[in-house]
Amino acid sequence: MFAVTTDHARQEQVGEALQRSYSQEPYQIRRLLTERTIRASDKRVLFVGLEAYEAAGGGVMRDLFQQDDGGWLQDPALLDRLIALALERSAGTEVSFGEDEVLEVRDLDTFDFKGVDIGLFSPGAKVSAVYAPRAAAAGCVVIDNTSQFRMDPDVPLVVPEVNPEAIAGYTKRNIIANPNCSTIQMVVALKPLHDLAKIKRVVVATYQSVSGAGKEAMDELFNQTRAIYMNRQSLPETFTKQIAFNVIPHIDAFLEDGATKEEWKMAVETKKIVDPAIEVMATCVRVPVFIGHAEAVNLEFERPITVDEARAALRKAPGLSVVDHRADEGQAHRGAQQRQDPACSRRDVDVAQQLEPAGTAISRQISKSRFPLNLAVCRS
């Protein structure tokens, strides 16, 4: 966990700043948590969970936080307002920040959250369940990246490009929830289409990289791939089956109805964020790729729309850019892992979300009978 704060900061000012940033610059929340928050307003921001900070998802969070858009990393007072927190076993260790700086990790259990303005939590649902309410009670606005609070009726589940107005509900518990990664990239593409012609039904198949399961999962893919080429055995530990040269239609736990929890998340989170009337059928698959999620999405609308109408709506949407590149070499961007905008590969129209990378592709003409639209959504 990291923190940037001042003793005189007021919770009401933090809430107003959050709402302004979410509504005015929805795809630039990073600036709220960096230059604006730290430099202009002297706020304190926390990152919770050393494991998340150093692992796959948290590593991305760290990298975005460290990007020096306006020279704010040169502020000598910055490190005095940054705090790294983790569980007791990691307390006392150090994490890197910026080019040359290191931060000593403090014990999450004994940390006093008073005076902290914004907490970015990604330590796992069980840890967030204990410490996020504690931080919120002390006046810290918690933005939680775990699944713990997503379906809590008193906690807003926010994707800035989709439902920025929901941020106002944070005052009930002082917590804001972050959706599942696969849900985020899909609903950013769904929102402008739902506004154009109401979506009745979504059928989605995901192709999710191992980075979504953390650093250990990425290591397992690497080690298994190397072992296979060296004619050695490497048994699965993080995954239920061998992931190298394989695909596994199993992400998170199985539920009583046979679906996985990942598939359930995509359904219920889409309803909460976009429209409770939308029906969602998801099939989530883990693929042997280190970084980059993809989704094939079929949409059924209440009324017919044309491909040109859909393309125009997507072009106007915040955080999306349309890439209509039709050539034999395909549409995937080389080096996409180093880009803030994503790589999407599909035949017709690709749409790339900025900062929170996502993409969609319209793959065929829309039928006049059931009004379906096929999309391919990619994230890298």
C-alpha positions in Angstrom: 0.0 0.0 0.0 1.2 3.5 -0.8 0.1 6.8 0.7 0.4 10.4 -0.3 -1.2 12.9 2.2 -1.1 15.9 4.4 -2.4 16.4 7.9 -4.7 19.3 7.0 -6.5 17.6 4.0 -10.2 17.3 4.3 -12.3 14.3 3.3 -14.9 16.5 1.6 -12.2 18.1 -0.7 -11.0 14.6 -1.6 -14.5 13.5 -2.6 -15.0 16.6 -4.7 -11.7 16.1 -6.5 -12.6 12.5 -7.2 -16.0 13.4 -8.6 -14.5 16.2 -10.8 -11.8 14.0 -12.2 -14.1 11.0 -12.9 -16.6 13.2 -14.8 -14.3 15.6 -16.6 -11.4 13.4 -17.6 -12.7 9.8 -17.1 -9.8 8.0 -18.8 -7.1 10.0 -17.0 -7.7 8.9 -13.4 -3.9 8.3 -13.2 -3.5 12.1 -13.1 -5.9 12.3 -10.2 -3.8 9.8 -8.3 -0.5 11.4 -9.2 0.1 15.0 -10.3 -3.2 16.5 -9.2 -3.5 14.6 -6.0 0.0 14.8 -4.8 1.4 18.0 -6.2 -1.5 20.4 -6.5 -3.6 19.3 -3.6 -1.0 17.8 -1.2 -3.1 14.7 -0.7 -1.9 11.4 0.7 -2.5 8.3 -1.4 -2.0 4.7 -0.2 -1.2 1.6 -2.2 -2.1 -1.4 -0.1 -0.4 -4.8 -0.6 3.2 -5.3 -1.4 2.3 -8.5 -3.2 0.0 -6.5 -5.6 2.6 -3.7 -5.9 5.3 -6.0 -7.2 3.2 -8.7 -9.0 1.5 -8.5 -12.4 -1.6 -6.3 -11.8 0.0 -4.2 -9.1 3.1 -3.8 -11.1 1.0 -2.0 -13.8 -0.5 0.2 -11.0 3.0 1.0 -9.8 4.2 1.9 -13.3 1.3 4.1 -14.0 1.7 5.9 -10.7 5.4 6.5 -11.4 5.0 8.0 -14.8 6.3 11.6 -14.7 3.8 13.5 -16.8 4.6 16.9 -15.3 7.8 16.5 -13.4 6.0 15.8 -10.2 8.4 13.0 -9.4 11.0 15.7 -9.0 9.1 17.1 -6.0 11.5 16.6 -3.0 8.5 16.4 -0.6 6.9 13.5 -2.5 8.6 10.7 -0.7 7.5 12.1 2.6 3.9 11.7 1.5 4.3 8.1 0.1 3.8 5.1 2.4 4.1 1.4 1.4 2.0 -1.0 3.4 1.8 -4.8 3.4 1.1 -7.7 5.8 3.5 -8.3 8.6 5.7 -10.8 6.8 6.7 -8.1 4.3 7.1 -5.3 6.8 10.6 -3.9 6.9 11.4 -4.8 3.3 12.0 -2.2 0.6 10.3 -1.5 -2.7 11.6 0.6 -5.5 9.9 3.8 -6.6 10.9 6.2 -9.4 14.4 5.7 -10.8 16.6 5.6 -7.7 14.3 5.9 -4.6 13.2 3.1 -2.3 10.4 3.0 0.2 10.4 0.9 3.4 7.3 -1.2 3.8 5.3 -0.7 6.9 3.0 -3.1 8.7 -0.6 -2.9 7.5 -1.9 -4.2 10.8 -0.5 -1.5 13.0 -0.7 1.4 10.5 -2.8 4.4 11.6 -4.9 5.6 8.6 -5.8 9.0 10.1 -4.6 11.8 7.9 -4.6 9.6 4.8 -6.8 10.8 2.0 -7.0 8.1 -0.7 -6.2 4.4 -0.3 -5.6 2.2 -3.4 -6.2 -1.3 -2.1 -5.1 -4.5 -4.0 -4.0 -7.0 -1.4 -6.7 -9.6 -2.1 -10.3 -9.8 -1.1 -9.8 -11.3 2.4 -7.3 -8.6 3.4 -9.4 -5.8 1.9 -12.4 -7.1 3.9 -10.6 -6.4 7.1 -8.5 -3.2 6.4 -10.5 -1.3 3.8 -13.4 -0.5 6.3 -10.8 0.4 8.9 -9.2 2.9 6.6 -12.6 4.2 5.5 -13.6 4.7 9.1 -10.5 6.8 9.7 -11.5 9.2 6.8 -9.5 7.6 4.0 -11.4 7.2 0.7 -10.7 3.6 -0.4 -10.5 2.6 -4.0 -10.5 -1.2 -3.8 -9.2 -3.3 -6.7 -10.3 -6.6 -5.2 -13.7 -8.4 -5.6 -14.6 -7.8 -1.9 -17.0 -4.8 -2.3 -18.0 -4.9 -5.9 -21.6 -6.2 -5.3 -22.1 -4.3 -2.0 -25.2 -2.1 -2.6 -23.6 0.7 -0.6 -20.4 0.7 -2.6 -20.3 2.2 -6.1 -18.8 0.0 -8.8 -17.2 2.5 -11.2 -15.7 2.5 -14.6 -15.0 6.2 -15.4 -15.9 6.0 -19.1 -19.2 4.3 -18.3 -20.8 5.4 -15.0 -18.8 8.3 -13.6 -21.9 9.6 -11.8 -21.9 6.6 -9.6 -18.8 7.9 -7.8 -21.1 10.1 -5.7 -22.3 7.1 -3.8 -18.8 6.6 -2.1 -20.0 8.6 0.9 -22.1 5.7 2.2 -19.1 3.6 3.1 -16.1 5.7 1.9 -15.2 2.9 -0.5 -15.2 2.8 -4.3 -15.0 -0.6 -6.0 -13.0 -1.5 -9.1 -14.6 -4.1 -11.4 -13.1 -7.3 -12.7 -10.5 -6.7 -15.5 -12.6 -8.5 -18.1 -15.7 -6.6 -17.2 -13.9 -3.3 -17.5 -12.8 -3.7 -21.0 -16.1 -5.0 -22.2 -18.4 -2.4 -20.6 -16.3 0.5 -22.0 -17.2 -0.9 -25.4 -20.8 -1.7 -24.5 -21.7 1.7 -23.1 -21.9 3.8 -26.3 -23.7 1.0 -28.1 -26.2 0.6 -25.2 -26.9 4.3 -25.4 -27.4 4.0 -29.2 -29.8 1.0 -29.1 -30.5 -0.8 -25.8 -28.6 -4.0 -25.4 -30.8 -7.0 -24.5 -28.3 -9.8 -24.3 -24.5 -10.3 -24.3 -22.8 -13.5 -25.1 -19.0 -13.2 -24.4 -16.1 -15.6 -24.6 -12.9 -14.4 -23.0 -9.3 -15.3 -23.7 -7.4 -14.2 -20.6 -3.6 -14.1 -20.2 -1.9 -15.6 -17.2 -1.0 -12.1 -15.8 -4.6 -11.9 -14.5 -3.7 -14.7 -12.1 -0.6 -12.9 -10.8 3.2 -13.3 -10.8 3.2 -16.9 -9.8 1.0 -17.8 -12.8 3.3 -16.0 -15.2 6.3 -17.8 -13.7 4.5 -21.1 -14.1 3.8 -20.5 -17.8 7.5 -19.6 -18.3 8.8 -22.6 -16.4 6.4 -25.1 -18.1 7.2 -23.8 -21.5 11.0 -24.1 -20.8 10.5 -27.6 -19.4 8.6 -28.8 -22.4 11.4 -27.6 -24.8 14.0 -29.3 -22.6 12.0 -32.5 -22.4 11.5 -32.2 -18.6 8.4 -32.5 -16.5 6.8 -29.5 -14.9 3.6 -30.1 -12.9 0.9 -27.5 -12.5 0.8 -25.6 -9.2 -1.1 -22.3 -9.8 -3.4 -23.7 -12.4 -5.5 -26.9 -12.3 -4.0 -28.1 -15.6 -0.8 -27.5 -17.6 -1.1 -24.0 -19.0 1.8 -24.1 -21.5 0.5 -25.0 -25.0 -3.0 -25.4 -23.6 -6.2 -23.4 -22.9 -8.1 -23.9 -19.7 -11.9 -23.0 -19.5 -11.6 -22.5 -15.8 -11.0 -19.2 -14.0 -11.8 -18.9 -10.3 -14.0 -21.4 -8.5 -16.9 -23.4 -9.9 -20.3 -22.5 -8.7 -23.3 -24.7 -8.2 -24.8 -24.0 -11.6 -21.6 -25.1 -13.3 -20.4 -21.6 -14.2 -17.2 -20.3 -12.8 -17.0 -17.3 -10.5 -15.2 -15.3 -13.2 -18.2 -15.8 -15.5 -20.6 -14.8 -12.7 -18.6 -11.7 -12.1 -18.9 -10.5 -15.7 -22.6 -11.0 -15.6 -23.5 -9.3 -12.3 -20.9 -6.5 -12.6 -22.2 -5.6 -16.1 -25.7 -5.4 -14.7 -24.6 -3.1 -11.9 -22.5 -0.9 -14.1 -24.5 -0.6 -17.3 -28.1 -1.8 -16.9 -29.6 -4.5 -14.6 -31.9 -5.6 -17.5 -29.0 -6.8 -19.6 -28.6 -10.6 -19.8 -25.0 -11.8 -19.9 -23.7 -15.3 -20.8 -20.0 -15.5 -20.3 -17.4 -18.3 -21.0 -14.0 -17.4 -19.5 -10.9 -19.2 -20.7 -7.2 -18.9 -19.6 -4.8 -18.9 -22.5 -1.0 -19.4 -22.6 -0.1 -15.7 -23.1 1.8 -13.6 -20.6 0.0 -10.3 -21.0 -3.2 -9.4 -22.9 -6.8 -10.3 -22.6 -9.2 -10.7 -25.5 -13.0 -11.1 -25.7 -15.4 -12.1 -28.5 -18.7 -10.5 -27.8 -22.1 -11.0 -29.5 -24.7 -8.4 -28.7 -28.5 -8.5 -29.2 -30.3 -5.1 -29.3 -33.9 -4.0 -28.9 -33.9 -2.4 -32.3 -31.8 -2.7 -35.5 -28.7 -0.6 -35.9 -26.2 -0.4 -38.8 -22.5 -1.0 -38.6 -21.8 2.6 -39.5 -24.0 3.8 -36.6 -22.1 1.5 -34.2 -18.8 2.6 -35.5 -19.7 6.3 -35.2 -20.9 5.7 -31.6 -17.7 4.0 -30.7 -15.6 6.8 -32.2 -17.3 9.4 -30.0 -17.0 7.4 -26.8 -14.4 8.5 -24.2 -11.3 6.4 -23.9 -11.9 4.6 -27.2 -10.2 5.0 -30.6 -11.3 3.2 -33.7 -8.6 1.5 -35.8 -10.0 0.3 -39.1 -6.9 -1.4 -40.5 -7.6 -4.1 -43.1 -4.4 -5.7 -44.3 -2.9 -9.2 -44.5 -0.5 -8.6 -41.6 -3.5 -8.4 -39.2 -4.4 -5.7 -36.6 -2.3 -6.7 -33.6 0.2 -4.0 -32.7 3.7 -5.2 -32.0 5.1 -4.0 -28.7 1.6 -3.5 -27.3 2.8 -4.4 -23.8 4.8 -1.2 -23.7 1.9 0.9 -25.0 -0.8 2.6 -23.0 -3.3 2.0 -25.9 -4.0 -1.6 -26.5 -3.5 -4.1 -29.3 -6.7 -5.6 -30.8 -6.8 -8.2 -33.5 -9.9 -8.9 -35.5 -11.0 -8.4 -39.1 -13.2 -5.2 -39.4 -13.2 -2.4 -36.8 -10.9 -2.3 -33.8 -11.4 0.0 -30.9 -8.6 0.6 -28.4 -9.2 2.0 -24.9 -6.6 4.4 -23.6 -4.9 3.9 -20.2 -7.2 1.0 -19.3 -6.5 -0.8 -22.6 -9.4 -2.4 -24.4 -10.6 -2.9 -27.9 -13.6 -4.0 -29.9 -14.1 -5.1 -33.5 -17.2 -5.3 -35.5 -16.9 -8.5 -37.5 -19.9 -8.7 -39.7 -23.1 -7.0 -40.9 -26.0 -6.7 -38.5 -28.9 -9.1 -39.1 -32.3 -7.4 -39.3 -34.0 -10.3 -37.6 -32.4 -10.4 -34.1 -30.2 -7.4 -34.4 -26.9 -9.1 -33.3 -23.5 -7.4 -33.4 -20.2 -9.3 -33.0 -17.4 -7.6 -31.2 -13.8 -8.7 -30.4 -12.5 -7.0 -27.2 -8.7 -7.0 -26.5 -6.7 -5.7 -23.7 -2.9 -5.7 -23.3 
